[in-house]
């Protein structure tokens, strides 16, 4: 709610509350003969109900700004599948996979993958184009927790000055990715916003060159690579037209319980019991900091973990906790 509207809303119900308080005092000071009158008793009861109702509304008005604002719908975004060896990599554009927060610019506001409207300062999106943009809210490599903390706050703040929306696709363009790559560059160039950038796209000649690119990115603190088929048109959902390549696999799971710690972790959480989207349950202990063991991710929160292959039963091997994926504001 805009600050001015919020003040009017608050003032209106404060006035109602005061009026009801005054009416209540008048009713209690009436002569005993009138106090026994049915109409007067009804007026007294109605006044108290209105006062109590306005009190509840006042409380809700005060705490309303503390809750996140959700968009009308979750954006229909394109999601990546895992890269598998043997593909003809010459048919793909390759870019660095940034470890930021996924965002959709719909022409008027920034929306998260889950439908949360980011509380961006006006100056951050000033000059952004009317075209829908897919991108990553990003600061620098290995700073996911920092950028997540910045963009999850429910009020605009100066921390956004270190963030940029790094564009990697144009969902409404309609052309092949070859065309969208050039269009993205042109849009960002024309916008001239310091808070809007475009992720560099390369071409590689073979898998050996792809591996070299991956190693170069990882050596500089990067997360991995994204491969986008050059002839692909934008389509929501997971597709082999968009692939991700990392030195380790990662996935998401929901926290459903805890296992108590032992030894130096006695009295704290030893590991998280989690469940993947396909129903598999297991524990993750590695990767949790001392602080996270004292204050673990809450039940039903979503986490990201890293692993190396799977068992014959489909359970991730050597899972390592990375971070919480929830989009709830701080």
Buried (B, 14 or more C-beta within 10 A) or exposed (E): EEEEEBEEBBEEBEEBBEBBEEBBEEBEEBEEEEEEEEEBEEBBEEBBEBBEBBBEBBEEBEEEEEEBBBBEEBBEBBEBEEBEEEBEBEBBBBBBBBBBBBBBBBEEBBBBBBBBBBBBBEBBBEEBBEBBBBBBBBBEBEBBEBBBEBBBBBEBEEBBEBBBBBBBBBBEBEEBBBBBBEBBBEBBEEBEBEBBBBBEBEEBEEBEBBBEBBEEBBEEEBBBBBBBBBEBBBEEEEBBBBBBBBEBBBBEBBBEEBEEBEEEBEEBBBBBBBBBEEEBEBBBBEBBEEEBBEEBBEEEBBBBBBBEEEEEEEEBEEBBBBBBBBBEBE
